[in-house]
Amino acid sequence: PLKSISVEIEVKGFVADVSASLEYKNEETEPVEAVFVFPMDSDAAVYNFQAMVDGKTIVAVIKEKEKAKDDYDDAISSGHQAFLLEEDSSSSDIFSCTVGNLPPGQSATVSFSFVQELAIEADGAVRFVLPAILNPRYTPTDAQSPSVTQDVPQVQQAPYTLVLKAQIQSAHTISHVQSNCGLTALEYLSENKTAAK
């Protein structure tokens, strides 16, 4: 059901402001519950979560974890659409987004934003990491609940597209941007090379 991911990153000095949108489509003949599990730096702070379905925008409200799960379950059992974003109970750097009762043929877009402080490398460069793979995690045998990564299916190729855009601003000259993925050419936005995209 996940069709595309779009990520926009704005780096200002040592802080990254990240906005991501995930588009789902139910290609089944019955309503489905789609779950997207993704890693996020444990120092990141989510400040926005919303969903758009059938032209309607649903803005999230922060609730205690159990209350949020109960409200989600109540909405699903009543036949309503619902969304839930939660931190994994066994690891603070894994989140899951659940889209429930998505009607057949219907698309939904889930968007969230977070900020995080960037790591500084030995040479003074800053590093932003957007994990593309969620690896299974060790779960102790006496854990209260299993890690959400135990249920993540293994795939050979991602069945969705990923578009990433970044804008960078620094008090110092930006000499280069490096990535493990192919990038379009770096475009400087100022003569002194302190802003780029």
HELIX and SHEET records of a PDB file:
HELIX    1   1 LYS A   65  SER A   77  1                                  13    
HELIX    2   2 VAL A  148  ASP A  151  5                                   4    
SHEET    1   A 7 LYS A  56  VAL A  59  0                                        
SHEET    2   A 7 ALA A  45  VAL A  53 -1                                        
SHEET    3   A 7 SER A 107  GLU A 117 -1                                        
SHEET    4   A 7 VAL A  15  LYS A  25 -1                                        
SHEET    5   A 7 LEU A   2  LYS A  12 -1                                        
SHEET    6   A 7 THR A 161  GLN A 169  1                                        
SHEET    7   A 7 ALA A 195  ALA A 196 -1                                        
SHEET    1   B 3 VAL A  32  PRO A  39  0                                        
SHEET    2   B 3 ILE A  94  LEU A 102 -1                                        
SHEET    3   B 3 ALA A  82  GLU A  87 -1                                        
SHEET    1   C 2 ALA A 119  ILE A 120  0                                        
SHEET    2   C 2 VAL A 126  ARG A 127 -1                                        
END                                                                             
